[in-house]
Amino acid sequence: MHLSLLLSLFFVPLSLESPSDDLYIKKLTADEAQTLDAQNFPKLADFFIKNATYNAGIGPTVYGIDSIKAVLATHLPPEVITQNNISTESITLLPPFDEQGAASTAIGVVYTTAAYIGQGNLTGQALIFFAKYEDKYVKTGDFAHHGGWKISERFFVPFGNPVGNPEVLPPQLRAMLS
């Protein structure tokens, strides 16, 4: 069991006492999905701390923003079109809280449907991953983005095998699925 799931059993989900942190984190996850679809890998530094941990569900866990950018660039080469949909998001702020009741860490479970969309002779075909992200978030001093919140750990947890035609994947990613 991942730590985020274990912790969620012991901490009460966020209430309306601090809705801005909840909304900032939800916007963080939505903006990160759009950034992936746009293949704007340099912008990932706006979403992850420098020493973040990332596991894409296939391949090894990587550490550090530069490694995360490299893995995602490999998974999403320019000839690939994706659509990452974010849905159910459960965010839990974790203690300790400061004197104003603000948290500096949180965990989240974010459901996603990630589609690779076929091009050329594969137009009209797709491969769809049904999954969730198990995230940890930290509040940084970088308040220019998302109220200072960034992802410190992300684990992509697939719900079974993807559905559709694996031929739409880039060859290096297709080989990892085998």
N, C-alpha and C positions, 0 to 999 in steps of 0.2 A: 504494500500500500504506500503510495506517495505521501510525503509529509503533508502536503496541502490538504489531502483528503482527511488525514488523521486529525490535523488541526481544526478543520471545519466541524468536526464532531464535538469539539470542546468550546468553540467560540460562537457567540450569537452573531448571525448575519447583520450587516449594517442596517441601521434604522434611519429614520429621518433626522436624527441628531446631527449628522454630518453629511448631508446629501452632496455637497460639492466634491468631496473626495471620491465618492461613488461615481459621480458623473465624470470627473476627470479621468478616472481609471477606465471607464467604459469608452470614453472618447479616445483614450490612448489605444485601446485594442482595436477600435474601428479604424482609426487613422493608420495604424500599423498594417492592417489588412489591405487598405487602399494603396499604401506605399509598396507592398509586395506586388499587387496587381500592376502597378505602374513601373515595377522593376527599378525603383529609385533606391538602390542599395546604400549609397552614402547617407541617405536620410535616416537609415535604421539607428544611427547614433542618437536620434531624438527619442527613441523608444526603449533602448536597452542601456543599462549601465555598462561601463567599459569592461568590467570583468564578469559579465553575465554568463550564465550557463544556458545552453540550448540543446534540445534533442528534437529532431525533426520527425521522429517516429521510424525512420529508416536511417541506417548509418550510425556512426558513433555520436556520443554527446560531445559537444564542442564548448570551448571556454574562451570568452573574450569577444568583444564586438567585431574585431577584424575576422576572426574565424566564423562568426555567425554570418557576416556579410558574404564571405567566400562560399559557405555551404549553400546559402540561399541563392546566390548567383549561379551556382552549379545546378541547383534544382529548378531554376527559372531562367534559362537562357533566353536571349532576345527573340528567338523564333517561336517561343511558347507564349500562349495567352492563357491567363488564369482568372478565375473569379473566386475570391475568398469571401464567403458570407459568414458573418458573425451573428449568433442568435442568443440564446439563453446565457446570461452572464450573472453569476453569483459571486459577489465581492464581499469579503469579510476583512474588516480592519482589525489589526491585532494590537494587543497591549505591548509595551507600555504606552499610555496616553499622556500627553503633556497637561499642564494645568488648565488649558482651554478645552481639553477633551480631544485633541487632535492626535491622530496616529502617524507613525512614520513607516510602518510596514503593513502589508495586506497580502491576502491570498485570493485567488480567484479561479473559478472554473468557468471556461468560456466555450460554448459549443460552436463548432464551425463545420461548414460544408465547403470543401476546397475542390474546385473543378478545374481540370486541365482541358482546354477546348481545342479540338482538332483543327488543323489548317491544311490547305492544299488538297491532296487527295483524301484527307481525313476530315474535311469539312462536314459538319453535322454530327460528328462523333465527339465523345468526351470520356474522361475517366474522372470519377467523383470519389473523393475521400470523405467519409463521415467520421468526425472525430471531435475531440475536445482538447483544449489547451488547459493544462494545470500550471498556473502561473504564481509567481511570487513577485510582489511589487515593493519598491522602496521609494520614499520621498527624498528627493535630492534637493540641492540648492539651486537647481536649474529651473526657475519658475517661468521661463519663456515658453515652455511647452507643458501642457497637461497638468498644471498646478504643481509641477515639480515631480510628479510620479513617473517612474520608469520601471521596466521589467528587469528583475534580477535573475529570475529562472523561468524557463518555459519548456514544458514537455508536451509534445504533440502526441496524443494518445488516440490511435485509430479505433473505431468500432468495427472490427472485422476487416475483411479485404475490401479494396476499392471496387466500385461498380463501373463497368463500361469497358472501353477499348484501351488497353495499356500501350498500344502503338502510338497514341497521341503524346506520350511522354518522351522527353529527350532520352537518347540511348543510355547515357550514364545512369539516369534515374531508373529507367526500365530494368537495367541490370541489377540494381540494388533491390528491386522488388522480387527478383527471382529467388 
